[in-house]
Amino acid sequence: MDKRTDHSEMAQIVDRNIRALLKKRQQEEASKSFQDRLADAITRFTGSMTFVFLHFLLFGGWIVINLGWIPGIRPFDKSFVILAMIASVEAIFLSTFILISQNRMQALADKRADLDLQVSLLAEHEITRMFLLVKQMAHKMGIEESQDPELEELLKDVKPEQVLARIEEHQQK
């Protein structure tokens, strides 16, 4: 087989998978509710340097004015109680928007982890079946390694619930 053909076929598979993933992401984005879009937009803005600079200017100006450092402008919040209240209320709302976005991102990450697990289990199953076929061929051809007792262990399907149980056992020790 020509190397270019192999590369081209691989590129087509990769391109197909990328298109499928992008299409899925676009569908998920389009299905977001107004509240989710709003929370994402606010979170995106509050995580930007524009937000930092804006707050630097607003809070810095507030502090400079209320310390009386600008002649001709009378301080209006000498104790900074109003500034503290505004900052506290803003922090409550921003943390809520961030938590909303993080919860949705975690749900997406869980979906992707489930997909990864399914693909891995499918690949493991296919490899086990292929290994069985190769072992049978080696046995029929009289290849000595086909009689290795360790090979029988490799022919067993992995059961995820058993693997998870073993992981939990080891974590409890």
Chimera marker file (.cmm) of the C-alpha trace (Angstrom):
<marker_set name="trace">
<marker id="1" x="0.000" y="0.000" z="0.000" r="1" g="1" b="0" radius="0.5"/>
<marker id="2" x="1.278" y="3.477" z="-0.875" r="1" g="1" b="0" radius="0.5"/>
<marker id="3" x="2.299" y="5.677" z="2.100" r="1" g="1" b="0" radius="0.5"/>
<marker id="4" x="0.398" y="8.597" z="0.599" r="1" g="1" b="0" radius="0.5"/>
<marker id="5" x="-2.771" y="6.511" z="0.545" r="1" g="1" b="0" radius="0.5"/>
<marker id="6" x="-2.331" y="5.618" z="4.230" r="1" g="1" b="0" radius="0.5"/>
<marker id="7" x="-1.752" y="9.246" z="5.159" r="1" g="1" b="0" radius="0.5"/>
<marker id="8" x="-4.680" y="10.430" z="3.060" r="1" g="1" b="0" radius="0.5"/>
<marker id="9" x="-7.045" y="7.871" z="4.601" r="1" g="1" b="0" radius="0.5"/>
<marker id="10" x="-5.847" y="8.810" z="8.092" r="1" g="1" b="0" radius="0.5"/>
<marker id="11" x="-6.276" y="12.502" z="7.307" r="1" g="1" b="0" radius="0.5"/>
<marker id="12" x="-9.814" y="11.848" z="6.098" r="1" g="1" b="0" radius="0.5"/>
<marker id="13" x="-10.681" y="10.037" z="9.328" r="1" g="1" b="0" radius="0.5"/>
<marker id="14" x="-9.138" y="12.802" z="11.430" r="1" g="1" b="0" radius="0.5"/>
<marker id="15" x="-10.954" y="15.465" z="9.406" r="1" g="1" b="0" radius="0.5"/>
<marker id="16" x="-14.260" y="13.566" z="9.715" r="1" g="1" b="0" radius="0.5"/>
<marker id="17" x="-13.824" y="13.293" z="13.493" r="1" g="1" b="0" radius="0.5"/>
<marker id="18" x="-12.922" y="16.969" z="13.831" r="1" g="1" b="0" radius="0.5"/>
<marker id="19" x="-15.988" y="17.982" z="11.801" r="1" g="1" b="0" radius="0.5"/>
<marker id="20" x="-18.200" y="15.739" z="13.937" r="1" g="1" b="0" radius="0.5"/>
<marker id="21" x="-16.818" y="17.221" z="17.170" r="1" g="1" b="0" radius="0.5"/>
<marker id="22" x="-17.178" y="20.789" z="15.907" r="1" g="1" b="0" radius="0.5"/>
<marker id="23" x="-20.730" y="20.095" z="14.756" r="1" g="1" b="0" radius="0.5"/>
<marker id="24" x="-21.591" y="18.678" z="18.189" r="1" g="1" b="0" radius="0.5"/>
<marker id="25" x="-20.119" y="21.722" z="19.932" r="1" g="1" b="0" radius="0.5"/>
<marker id="26" x="-22.064" y="24.054" z="17.646" r="1" g="1" b="0" radius="0.5"/>
<marker id="27" x="-25.272" y="22.150" z="18.417" r="1" g="1" b="0" radius="0.5"/>
<marker id="28" x="-24.597" y="22.383" z="22.144" r="1" g="1" b="0" radius="0.5"/>
<marker id="29" x="-23.878" y="26.099" z="21.825" r="1" g="1" b="0" radius="0.5"/>
<marker id="30" x="-27.082" y="26.662" z="19.838" r="1" g="1" b="0" radius="0.5"/>
<marker id="31" x="-29.160" y="24.772" z="22.393" r="1" g="1" b="0" radius="0.5"/>
<marker id="32" x="-28.031" y="26.934" z="25.334" r="1" g="1" b="0" radius="0.5"/>
<marker id="33" x="-30.733" y="28.853" z="27.117" r="1" g="1" b="0" radius="0.5"/>
<marker id="34" x="-30.688" y="32.646" z="27.347" r="1" g="1" b="0" radius="0.5"/>
<marker id="35" x="-29.633" y="32.390" z="30.990" r="1" g="1" b="0" radius="0.5"/>
<marker id="36" x="-26.683" y="30.158" z="30.092" r="1" g="1" b="0" radius="0.5"/>
<marker id="37" x="-25.587" y="32.503" z="27.310" r="1" g="1" b="0" radius="0.5"/>
<marker id="38" x="-25.848" y="35.476" z="29.663" r="1" g="1" b="0" radius="0.5"/>
<marker id="39" x="-23.874" y="33.700" z="32.403" r="1" g="1" b="0" radius="0.5"/>
<marker id="40" x="-21.199" y="32.745" z="29.864" r="1" g="1" b="0" radius="0.5"/>
<marker id="41" x="-20.967" y="36.299" z="28.503" r="1" g="1" b="0" radius="0.5"/>
<marker id="42" x="-20.656" y="37.775" z="32.000" r="1" g="1" b="0" radius="0.5"/>
<marker id="43" x="-18.097" y="35.158" z="33.018" r="1" g="1" b="0" radius="0.5"/>
<marker id="44" x="-16.115" y="35.748" z="29.827" r="1" g="1" b="0" radius="0.5"/>
<marker id="45" x="-16.097" y="39.520" z="30.403" r="1" g="1" b="0" radius="0.5"/>
<marker id="46" x="-15.220" y="39.281" z="34.096" r="1" g="1" b="0" radius="0.5"/>
<marker id="47" x="-12.319" y="37.004" z="33.214" r="1" g="1" b="0" radius="0.5"/>
<marker id="48" x="-10.795" y="39.583" z="30.889" r="1" g="1" b="0" radius="0.5"/>
<marker id="49" x="-8.134" y="42.231" z="31.323" r="1" g="1" b="0" radius="0.5"/>
<marker id="50" x="-10.700" y="44.821" z="30.218" r="1" g="1" b="0" radius="0.5"/>
<marker id="51" x="-12.651" y="44.002" z="33.390" r="1" g="1" b="0" radius="0.5"/>
<marker id="52" x="-9.485" y="44.345" z="35.483" r="1" g="1" b="0" radius="0.5"/>
<marker id="53" x="-8.569" y="47.698" z="33.925" r="1" g="1" b="0" radius="0.5"/>
<marker id="54" x="-12.130" y="48.973" z="34.293" r="1" g="1" b="0" radius="0.5"/>
<marker id="55" x="-12.150" y="48.062" z="37.986" r="1" g="1" b="0" radius="0.5"/>
<marker id="56" x="-8.718" y="49.553" z="38.486" r="1" g="1" b="0" radius="0.5"/>
<marker id="57" x="-9.960" y="52.837" z="37.047" r="1" g="1" b="0" radius="0.5"/>
<marker id="58" x="-13.314" y="52.849" z="38.871" r="1" g="1" b="0" radius="0.5"/>
<marker id="59" x="-12.048" y="51.728" z="42.283" r="1" g="1" b="0" radius="0.5"/>
<marker id="60" x="-8.838" y="53.721" z="41.953" r="1" g="1" b="0" radius="0.5"/>
<marker id="61" x="-10.782" y="56.849" z="41.035" r="1" g="1" b="0" radius="0.5"/>
<marker id="62" x="-13.257" y="56.240" z="43.872" r="1" g="1" b="0" radius="0.5"/>
<marker id="63" x="-10.419" y="55.915" z="46.377" r="1" g="1" b="0" radius="0.5"/>
<marker id="64" x="-8.493" y="58.937" z="45.076" r="1" g="1" b="0" radius="0.5"/>
<marker id="65" x="-11.632" y="61.105" z="45.147" r="1" g="1" b="0" radius="0.5"/>
<marker id="66" x="-12.671" y="59.990" z="48.620" r="1" g="1" b="0" radius="0.5"/>
<marker id="67" x="-9.209" y="60.461" z="50.096" r="1" g="1" b="0" radius="0.5"/>
<marker id="68" x="-9.573" y="64.108" z="49.050" r="1" g="1" b="0" radius="0.5"/>
<marker id="69" x="-6.519" y="64.052" z="46.787" r="1" g="1" b="0" radius="0.5"/>
<marker id="70" x="-8.269" y="65.898" z="43.932" r="1" g="1" b="0" radius="0.5"/>
<marker id="71" x="-8.816" y="69.585" z="44.710" r="1" g="1" b="0" radius="0.5"/>
<marker id="72" x="-12.287" y="70.883" z="43.956" r="1" g="1" b="0" radius="0.5"/>
<marker id="73" x="-13.972" y="67.447" z="44.172" r="1" g="1" b="0" radius="0.5"/>
<marker id="74" x="-15.690" y="66.816" z="47.462" r="1" g="1" b="0" radius="0.5"/>
<marker id="75" x="-15.381" y="63.250" z="48.904" r="1" g="1" b="0" radius="0.5"/>
<marker id="76" x="-18.720" y="61.439" z="49.038" r="1" g="1" b="0" radius="0.5"/>
<marker id="77" x="-17.676" y="58.155" z="50.738" r="1" g="1" b="0" radius="0.5"/>
<marker id="78" x="-14.976" y="59.018" z="53.281" r="1" g="1" b="0" radius="0.5"/>
<marker id="79" x="-15.353" y="55.720" z="55.164" r="1" g="1" b="0" radius="0.5"/>
<marker id="80" x="-15.525" y="53.660" z="51.930" r="1" g="1" b="0" radius="0.5"/>
<marker id="81" x="-18.647" y="51.872" z="53.194" r="1" g="1" b="0" radius="0.5"/>
<marker id="82" x="-20.484" y="52.371" z="49.897" r="1" g="1" b="0" radius="0.5"/>
<marker id="83" x="-17.479" y="51.080" z="47.932" r="1" g="1" b="0" radius="0.5"/>
<marker id="84" x="-17.250" y="48.025" z="50.206" r="1" g="1" b="0" radius="0.5"/>
<marker id="85" x="-20.965" y="47.328" z="49.787" r="1" g="1" b="0" radius="0.5"/>
<marker id="86" x="-20.774" y="47.641" z="45.990" r="1" g="1" b="0" radius="0.5"/>
<marker id="87" x="-17.726" y="45.353" z="45.864" r="1" g="1" b="0" radius="0.5"/>
<marker id="88" x="-19.442" y="42.787" z="48.119" r="1" g="1" b="0" radius="0.5"/>
<marker id="89" x="-22.651" y="42.680" z="46.085" r="1" g="1" b="0" radius="0.5"/>
<marker id="90" x="-20.632" y="42.471" z="42.868" r="1" g="1" b="0" radius="0.5"/>
<marker id="91" x="-18.606" y="39.560" z="44.294" r="1" g="1" b="0" radius="0.5"/>
<marker id="92" x="-21.787" y="37.675" z="45.187" r="1" g="1" b="0" radius="0.5"/>
<marker id="93" x="-23.193" y="38.002" z="41.677" r="1" g="1" b="0" radius="0.5"/>
<marker id="94" x="-19.905" y="37.282" z="39.910" r="1" g="1" b="0" radius="0.5"/>
<marker id="95" x="-19.269" y="34.158" z="41.956" r="1" g="1" b="0" radius="0.5"/>
<marker id="96" x="-22.786" y="32.945" z="41.137" r="1" g="1" b="0" radius="0.5"/>
<marker id="97" x="-22.255" y="33.475" z="37.392" r="1" g="1" b="0" radius="0.5"/>
<marker id="98" x="-18.909" y="31.717" z="37.579" r="1" g="1" b="0" radius="0.5"/>
<marker id="99" x="-20.437" y="28.761" z="39.430" r="1" g="1" b="0" radius="0.5"/>
<marker id="100" x="-23.203" y="28.473" z="36.822" r="1" g="1" b="0" radius="0.5"/>
<marker id="101" x="-20.610" y="28.359" z="34.029" r="1" g="1" b="0" radius="0.5"/>
<marker id="102" x="-18.406" y="25.906" z="35.934" r="1" g="1" b="0" radius="0.5"/>
<marker id="103" x="-21.348" y="23.584" z="36.581" r="1" g="1" b="0" radius="0.5"/>
<marker id="104" x="-22.172" y="23.490" z="32.876" r="1" g="1" b="0" radius="0.5"/>
<marker id="105" x="-18.504" y="22.966" z="31.955" r="1" g="1" b="0" radius="0.5"/>
<marker id="106" x="-18.336" y="20.098" z="34.452" r="1" g="1" b="0" radius="0.5"/>
<marker id="107" x="-21.411" y="18.504" z="32.899" r="1" g="1" b="0" radius="0.5"/>
<marker id="108" x="-19.746" y="18.737" z="29.472" r="1" g="1" b="0" radius="0.5"/>
<marker id="109" x="-16.521" y="17.293" z="30.879" r="1" g="1" b="0" radius="0.5"/>
<marker id="110" x="-18.514" y="14.394" z="32.368" r="1" g="1" b="0" radius="0.5"/>
<marker id="111" x="-20.111" y="13.716" z="28.961" r="1" g="1" b="0" radius="0.5"/>
<marker id="112" x="-16.695" y="13.724" z="27.291" r="1" g="1" b="0" radius="0.5"/>
<marker id="113" x="-15.278" y="11.425" z="29.970" r="1" g="1" b="0" radius="0.5"/>
<marker id="114" x="-18.168" y="9.020" z="29.386" r="1" g="1" b="0" radius="0.5"/>
<marker id="115" x="-17.461" y="9.108" z="25.649" r="1" g="1" b="0" radius="0.5"/>
<marker id="116" x="-13.750" y="8.490" z="26.274" r="1" g="1" b="0" radius="0.5"/>
<marker id="117" x="-14.604" y="5.522" z="28.489" r="1" g="1" b="0" radius="0.5"/>
<marker id="118" x="-16.963" y="4.061" z="25.885" r="1" g="1" b="0" radius="0.5"/>
<marker id="119" x="-14.366" y="4.427" z="23.123" r="1" g="1" b="0" radius="0.5"/>
<marker id="120" x="-11.671" y="2.891" z="25.342" r="1" g="1" b="0" radius="0.5"/>
<marker id="121" x="-13.898" y="-0.048" z="26.266" r="1" g="1" b="0" radius="0.5"/>
<marker id="122" x="-14.798" y="-0.606" z="22.631" r="1" g="1" b="0" radius="0.5"/>
<marker id="123" x="-11.118" y="-0.479" z="21.617" r="1" g="1" b="0" radius="0.5"/>
<marker id="124" x="-10.211" y="-2.899" z="24.417" r="1" g="1" b="0" radius="0.5"/>
<marker id="125" x="-12.934" y="-5.292" z="23.298" r="1" g="1" b="0" radius="0.5"/>
<marker id="126" x="-11.772" y="-5.125" z="19.677" r="1" g="1" b="0" radius="0.5"/>
<marker id="127" x="-8.120" y="-5.666" z="20.681" r="1" g="1" b="0" radius="0.5"/>
<marker id="128" x="-9.081" y="-8.660" z="22.831" r="1" g="1" b="0" radius="0.5"/>
<marker id="129" x="-10.966" y="-10.226" z="19.920" r="1" g="1" b="0" radius="0.5"/>
<marker id="130" x="-8.071" y="-9.541" z="17.562" r="1" g="1" b="0" radius="0.5"/>
<marker id="131" x="-5.643" y="-11.013" z="20.099" r="1" g="1" b="0" radius="0.5"/>
<marker id="132" x="-7.769" y="-14.166" z="20.297" r="1" g="1" b="0" radius="0.5"/>
<marker id="133" x="-7.637" y="-14.499" z="16.525" r="1" g="1" b="0" radius="0.5"/>
<marker id="134" x="-3.852" y="-14.026" z="16.456" r="1" g="1" b="0" radius="0.5"/>
<marker id="135" x="-3.431" y="-16.546" z="19.296" r="1" g="1" b="0" radius="0.5"/>
<marker id="136" x="-5.523" y="-19.112" z="17.438" r="1" g="1" b="0" radius="0.5"/>
<marker id="137" x="-3.493" y="-18.523" z="14.270" r="1" g="1" b="0" radius="0.5"/>
<marker id="138" x="-0.232" y="-18.900" z="16.203" r="1" g="1" b="0" radius="0.5"/>
<marker id="139" x="-1.522" y="-22.102" z="17.816" r="1" g="1" b="0" radius="0.5"/>
<marker id="140" x="-2.521" y="-23.513" z="14.426" r="1" g="1" b="0" radius="0.5"/>
<marker id="141" x="0.903" y="-22.609" z="13.024" r="1" g="1" b="0" radius="0.5"/>
<marker id="142" x="2.630" y="-24.338" z="15.957" r="1" g="1" b="0" radius="0.5"/>
<marker id="143" x="4.246" y="-21.223" z="17.383" r="1" g="1" b="0" radius="0.5"/>
<marker id="144" x="5.393" y="-22.103" z="20.902" r="1" g="1" b="0" radius="0.5"/>
<marker id="145" x="4.524" y="-18.726" z="22.501" r="1" g="1" b="0" radius="0.5"/>
<marker id="146" x="0.850" y="-19.370" z="21.773" r="1" g="1" b="0" radius="0.5"/>
<marker id="147" x="0.888" y="-21.837" z="24.712" r="1" g="1" b="0" radius="0.5"/>
<marker id="148" x="2.019" y="-19.211" z="27.261" r="1" g="1" b="0" radius="0.5"/>
<marker id="149" x="-0.438" y="-19.383" z="30.219" r="1" g="1" b="0" radius="0.5"/>
<marker id="150" x="-0.277" y="-15.595" z="30.722" r="1" g="1" b="0" radius="0.5"/>
<marker id="151" x="-1.963" y="-15.128" z="27.365" r="1" g="1" b="0" radius="0.5"/>
<marker id="152" x="-5.230" y="-16.513" z="28.752" r="1" g="1" b="0" radius="0.5"/>
<marker id="153" x="-5.453" y="-13.534" z="31.108" r="1" g="1" b="0" radius="0.5"/>
<marker id="154" x="-5.149" y="-11.164" z="28.146" r="1" g="1" b="0" radius="0.5"/>
<marker id="155" x="-8.081" y="-12.839" z="26.433" r="1" g="1" b="0" radius="0.5"/>
<marker id="156" x="-10.550" y="-11.813" z="29.146" r="1" g="1" b="0" radius="0.5"/>
<marker id="157" x="-12.777" y="-8.804" z="28.558" r="1" g="1" b="0" radius="0.5"/>
<marker id="158" x="-12.299" y="-5.933" z="30.965" r="1" g="1" b="0" radius="0.5"/>
<marker id="159" x="-15.388" y="-5.285" z="33.035" r="1" g="1" b="0" radius="0.5"/>
<marker id="160" x="-15.405" y="-1.606" z="34.071" r="1" g="1" b="0" radius="0.5"/>
<marker id="161" x="-17.405" y="-2.218" z="37.238" r="1" g="1" b="0" radius="0.5"/>
<marker id="162" x="-14.774" y="-4.709" z="38.419" r="1" g="1" b="0" radius="0.5"/>
<marker id="163" x="-11.956" y="-2.293" z="37.636" r="1" g="1" b="0" radius="0.5"/>
<marker id="164" x="-13.722" y="0.481" z="39.554" r="1" g="1" b="0" radius="0.5"/>
<marker id="165" x="-14.278" y="-1.857" z="42.512" r="1" g="1" b="0" radius="0.5"/>
<marker id="166" x="-10.563" y="-2.770" z="42.538" r="1" g="1" b="0" radius="0.5"/>
<marker id="167" x="-9.574" y="0.907" z="42.388" r="1" g="1" b="0" radius="0.5"/>
<marker id="168" x="-11.838" y="1.647" z="45.356" r="1" g="1" b="0" radius="0.5"/>
<marker id="169" x="-10.350" y="-1.287" z="47.286" r="1" g="1" b="0" radius="0.5"/>
<marker id="170" x="-6.846" y="0.041" z="46.747" r="1" g="1" b="0" radius="0.5"/>
<marker id="171" x="-7.852" y="3.589" z="47.685" r="1" g="1" b="0" radius="0.5"/>
<marker id="172" x="-9.352" y="2.386" z="50.977" r="1" g="1" b="0" radius="0.5"/>
<marker id="173" x="-6.116" y="0.641" z="51.989" r="1" g="1" b="0" radius="0.5"/>
<link id1="1" id2="2" r="1" g="1" b="0" radius="0.2"/>
<link id1="2" id2="3" r="1" g="1" b="0" radius="0.2"/>
<link id1="3" id2="4" r="1" g="1" b="0" radius="0.2"/>
<link id1="4" id2="5" r="1" g="1" b="0" radius="0.2"/>
<link id1="5" id2="6" r="1" g="1" b="0" radius="0.2"/>
<link id1="6" id2="7" r="1" g="1" b="0" radius="0.2"/>
<link id1="7" id2="8" r="1" g="1" b="0" radius="0.2"/>
<link id1="8" id2="9" r="1" g="1" b="0" radius="0.2"/>
<link id1="9" id2="10" r="1" g="1" b="0" radius="0.2"/>
<link id1="10" id2="11" r="1" g="1" b="0" radius="0.2"/>
<link id1="11" id2="12" r="1" g="1" b="0" radius="0.2"/>
<link id1="12" id2="13" r="1" g="1" b="0" radius="0.2"/>
<link id1="13" id2="14" r="1" g="1" b="0" radius="0.2"/>
<link id1="14" id2="15" r="1" g="1" b="0" radius="0.2"/>
<link id1="15" id2="16" r="1" g="1" b="0" radius="0.2"/>
<link id1="16" id2="17" r="1" g="1" b="0" radius="0.2"/>
<link id1="17" id2="18" r="1" g="1" b="0" radius="0.2"/>
<link id1="18" id2="19" r="1" g="1" b="0" radius="0.2"/>
<link id1="19" id2="20" r="1" g="1" b="0" radius="0.2"/>
<link id1="20" id2="21" r="1" g="1" b="0" radius="0.2"/>
<link id1="21" id2="22" r="1" g="1" b="0" radius="0.2"/>
<link id1="22" id2="23" r="1" g="1" b="0" radius="0.2"/>
<link id1="23" id2="24" r="1" g="1" b="0" radius="0.2"/>
<link id1="24" id2="25" r="1" g="1" b="0" radius="0.2"/>
<link id1="25" id2="26" r="1" g="1" b="0" radius="0.2"/>
<link id1="26" id2="27" r="1" g="1" b="0" radius="0.2"/>
<link id1="27" id2="28" r="1" g="1" b="0" radius="0.2"/>
<link id1="28" id2="29" r="1" g="1" b="0" radius="0.2"/>
<link id1="29" id2="30" r="1" g="1" b="0" radius="0.2"/>
<link id1="30" id2="31" r="1" g="1" b="0" radius="0.2"/>
<link id1="31" id2="32" r="1" g="1" b="0" radius="0.2"/>
<link id1="32" id2="33" r="1" g="1" b="0" radius="0.2"/>
<link id1="33" id2="34" r="1" g="1" b="0" radius="0.2"/>
<link id1="34" id2="35" r="1" g="1" b="0" radius="0.2"/>
<link id1="35" id2="36" r="1" g="1" b="0" radius="0.2"/>
<link id1="36" id2="37" r="1" g="1" b="0" radius="0.2"/>
<link id1="37" id2="38" r="1" g="1" b="0" radius="0.2"/>
<link id1="38" id2="39" r="1" g="1" b="0" radius="0.2"/>
<link id1="39" id2="40" r="1" g="1" b="0" radius="0.2"/>
<link id1="40" id2="41" r="1" g="1" b="0" radius="0.2"/>
<link id1="41" id2="42" r="1" g="1" b="0" radius="0.2"/>
<link id1="42" id2="43" r="1" g="1" b="0" radius="0.2"/>
<link id1="43" id2="44" r="1" g="1" b="0" radius="0.2"/>
<link id1="44" id2="45" r="1" g="1" b="0" radius="0.2"/>
<link id1="45" id2="46" r="1" g="1" b="0" radius="0.2"/>
<link id1="46" id2="47" r="1" g="1" b="0" radius="0.2"/>
<link id1="47" id2="48" r="1" g="1" b="0" radius="0.2"/>
<link id1="48" id2="49" r="1" g="1" b="0" radius="0.2"/>
<link id1="49" id2="50" r="1" g="1" b="0" radius="0.2"/>
<link id1="50" id2="51" r="1" g="1" b="0" radius="0.2"/>
<link id1="51" id2="52" r="1" g="1" b="0" radius="0.2"/>
<link id1="52" id2="53" r="1" g="1" b="0" radius="0.2"/>
<link id1="53" id2="54" r="1" g="1" b="0" radius="0.2"/>
<link id1="54" id2="55" r="1" g="1" b="0" radius="0.2"/>
<link id1="55" id2="56" r="1" g="1" b="0" radius="0.2"/>
<link id1="56" id2="57" r="1" g="1" b="0" radius="0.2"/>
<link id1="57" id2="58" r="1" g="1" b="0" radius="0.2"/>
<link id1="58" id2="59" r="1" g="1" b="0" radius="0.2"/>
<link id1="59" id2="60" r="1" g="1" b="0" radius="0.2"/>
<link id1="60" id2="61" r="1" g="1" b="0" radius="0.2"/>
<link id1="61" id2="62" r="1" g="1" b="0" radius="0.2"/>
<link id1="62" id2="63" r="1" g="1" b="0" radius="0.2"/>
<link id1="63" id2="64" r="1" g="1" b="0" radius="0.2"/>
<link id1="64" id2="65" r="1" g="1" b="0" radius="0.2"/>
<link id1="65" id2="66" r="1" g="1" b="0" radius="0.2"/>
<link id1="66" id2="67" r="1" g="1" b="0" radius="0.2"/>
<link id1="67" id2="68" r="1" g="1" b="0" radius="0.2"/>
<link id1="68" id2="69" r="1" g="1" b="0" radius="0.2"/>
<link id1="69" id2="70" r="1" g="1" b="0" radius="0.2"/>
<link id1="70" id2="71" r="1" g="1" b="0" radius="0.2"/>
<link id1="71" id2="72" r="1" g="1" b="0" radius="0.2"/>
<link id1="72" id2="73" r="1" g="1" b="0" radius="0.2"/>
<link id1="73" id2="74" r="1" g="1" b="0" radius="0.2"/>
<link id1="74" id2="75" r="1" g="1" b="0" radius="0.2"/>
<link id1="75" id2="76" r="1" g="1" b="0" radius="0.2"/>
<link id1="76" id2="77" r="1" g="1" b="0" radius="0.2"/>
<link id1="77" id2="78" r="1" g="1" b="0" radius="0.2"/>
<link id1="78" id2="79" r="1" g="1" b="0" radius="0.2"/>
<link id1="79" id2="80" r="1" g="1" b="0" radius="0.2"/>
<link id1="80" id2="81" r="1" g="1" b="0" radius="0.2"/>
<link id1="81" id2="82" r="1" g="1" b="0" radius="0.2"/>
<link id1="82" id2="83" r="1" g="1" b="0" radius="0.2"/>
<link id1="83" id2="84" r="1" g="1" b="0" radius="0.2"/>
<link id1="84" id2="85" r="1" g="1" b="0" radius="0.2"/>
<link id1="85" id2="86" r="1" g="1" b="0" radius="0.2"/>
<link id1="86" id2="87" r="1" g="1" b="0" radius="0.2"/>
<link id1="87" id2="88" r="1" g="1" b="0" radius="0.2"/>
<link id1="88" id2="89" r="1" g="1" b="0" radius="0.2"/>
<link id1="89" id2="90" r="1" g="1" b="0" radius="0.2"/>
<link id1="90" id2="91" r="1" g="1" b="0" radius="0.2"/>
<link id1="91" id2="92" r="1" g="1" b="0" radius="0.2"/>
<link id1="92" id2="93" r="1" g="1" b="0" radius="0.2"/>
<link id1="93" id2="94" r="1" g="1" b="0" radius="0.2"/>
<link id1="94" id2="95" r="1" g="1" b="0" radius="0.2"/>
<link id1="95" id2="96" r="1" g="1" b="0" radius="0.2"/>
<link id1="96" id2="97" r="1" g="1" b="0" radius="0.2"/>
<link id1="97" id2="98" r="1" g="1" b="0" radius="0.2"/>
<link id1="98" id2="99" r="1" g="1" b="0" radius="0.2"/>
<link id1="99" id2="100" r="1" g="1" b="0" radius="0.2"/>
<link id1="100" id2="101" r="1" g="1" b="0" radius="0.2"/>
<link id1="101" id2="102" r="1" g="1" b="0" radius="0.2"/>
<link id1="102" id2="103" r="1" g="1" b="0" radius="0.2"/>
<link id1="103" id2="104" r="1" g="1" b="0" radius="0.2"/>
<link id1="104" id2="105" r="1" g="1" b="0" radius="0.2"/>
<link id1="105" id2="106" r="1" g="1" b="0" radius="0.2"/>
<link id1="106" id2="107" r="1" g="1" b="0" radius="0.2"/>
<link id1="107" id2="108" r="1" g="1" b="0" radius="0.2"/>
<link id1="108" id2="109" r="1" g="1" b="0" radius="0.2"/>
<link id1="109" id2="110" r="1" g="1" b="0" radius="0.2"/>
<link id1="110" id2="111" r="1" g="1" b="0" radius="0.2"/>
<link id1="111" id2="112" r="1" g="1" b="0" radius="0.2"/>
<link id1="112" id2="113" r="1" g="1" b="0" radius="0.2"/>
<link id1="113" id2="114" r="1" g="1" b="0" radius="0.2"/>
<link id1="114" id2="115" r="1" g="1" b="0" radius="0.2"/>
<link id1="115" id2="116" r="1" g="1" b="0" radius="0.2"/>
<link id1="116" id2="117" r="1" g="1" b="0" radius="0.2"/>
<link id1="117" id2="118" r="1" g="1" b="0" radius="0.2"/>
<link id1="118" id2="119" r="1" g="1" b="0" radius="0.2"/>
<link id1="119" id2="120" r="1" g="1" b="0" radius="0.2"/>
<link id1="120" id2="121" r="1" g="1" b="0" radius="0.2"/>
<link id1="121" id2="122" r="1" g="1" b="0" radius="0.2"/>
<link id1="122" id2="123" r="1" g="1" b="0" radius="0.2"/>
<link id1="123" id2="124" r="1" g="1" b="0" radius="0.2"/>
<link id1="124" id2="125" r="1" g="1" b="0" radius="0.2"/>
<link id1="125" id2="126" r="1" g="1" b="0" radius="0.2"/>
<link id1="126" id2="127" r="1" g="1" b="0" radius="0.2"/>
<link id1="127" id2="128" r="1" g="1" b="0" radius="0.2"/>
<link id1="128" id2="129" r="1" g="1" b="0" radius="0.2"/>
<link id1="129" id2="130" r="1" g="1" b="0" radius="0.2"/>
<link id1="130" id2="131" r="1" g="1" b="0" radius="0.2"/>
<link id1="131" id2="132" r="1" g="1" b="0" radius="0.2"/>
<link id1="132" id2="133" r="1" g="1" b="0" radius="0.2"/>
<link id1="133" id2="134" r="1" g="1" b="0" radius="0.2"/>
<link id1="134" id2="135" r="1" g="1" b="0" radius="0.2"/>
<link id1="135" id2="136" r="1" g="1" b="0" radius="0.2"/>
<link id1="136" id2="137" r="1" g="1" b="0" radius="0.2"/>
<link id1="137" id2="138" r="1" g="1" b="0" radius="0.2"/>
<link id1="138" id2="139" r="1" g="1" b="0" radius="0.2"/>
<link id1="139" id2="140" r="1" g="1" b="0" radius="0.2"/>
<link id1="140" id2="141" r="1" g="1" b="0" radius="0.2"/>
<link id1="141" id2="142" r="1" g="1" b="0" radius="0.2"/>
<link id1="142" id2="143" r="1" g="1" b="0" radius="0.2"/>
<link id1="143" id2="144" r="1" g="1" b="0" radius="0.2"/>
<link id1="144" id2="145" r="1" g="1" b="0" radius="0.2"/>
<link id1="145" id2="146" r="1" g="1" b="0" radius="0.2"/>
<link id1="146" id2="147" r="1" g="1" b="0" radius="0.2"/>
<link id1="147" id2="148" r="1" g="1" b="0" radius="0.2"/>
<link id1="148" id2="149" r="1" g="1" b="0" radius="0.2"/>
<link id1="149" id2="150" r="1" g="1" b="0" radius="0.2"/>
<link id1="150" id2="151" r="1" g="1" b="0" radius="0.2"/>
<link id1="151" id2="152" r="1" g="1" b="0" radius="0.2"/>
<link id1="152" id2="153" r="1" g="1" b="0" radius="0.2"/>
<link id1="153" id2="154" r="1" g="1" b="0" radius="0.2"/>
<link id1="154" id2="155" r="1" g="1" b="0" radius="0.2"/>
<link id1="155" id2="156" r="1" g="1" b="0" radius="0.2"/>
<link id1="156" id2="157" r="1" g="1" b="0" radius="0.2"/>
<link id1="157" id2="158" r="1" g="1" b="0" radius="0.2"/>
<link id1="158" id2="159" r="1" g="1" b="0" radius="0.2"/>
<link id1="159" id2="160" r="1" g="1" b="0" radius="0.2"/>
<link id1="160" id2="161" r="1" g="1" b="0" radius="0.2"/>
<link id1="161" id2="162" r="1" g="1" b="0" radius="0.2"/>
<link id1="162" id2="163" r="1" g="1" b="0" radius="0.2"/>
<link id1="163" id2="164" r="1" g="1" b="0" radius="0.2"/>
<link id1="164" id2="165" r="1" g="1" b="0" radius="0.2"/>
<link id1="165" id2="166" r="1" g="1" b="0" radius="0.2"/>
<link id1="166" id2="167" r="1" g="1" b="0" radius="0.2"/>
<link id1="167" id2="168" r="1" g="1" b="0" radius="0.2"/>
<link id1="168" id2="169" r="1" g="1" b="0" radius="0.2"/>
<link id1="169" id2="170" r="1" g="1" b="0" radius="0.2"/>
<link id1="170" id2="171" r="1" g="1" b="0" radius="0.2"/>
<link id1="171" id2="172" r="1" g="1" b="0" radius="0.2"/>
<link id1="172" id2="173" r="1" g="1" b="0" radius="0.2"/>
</marker_set>
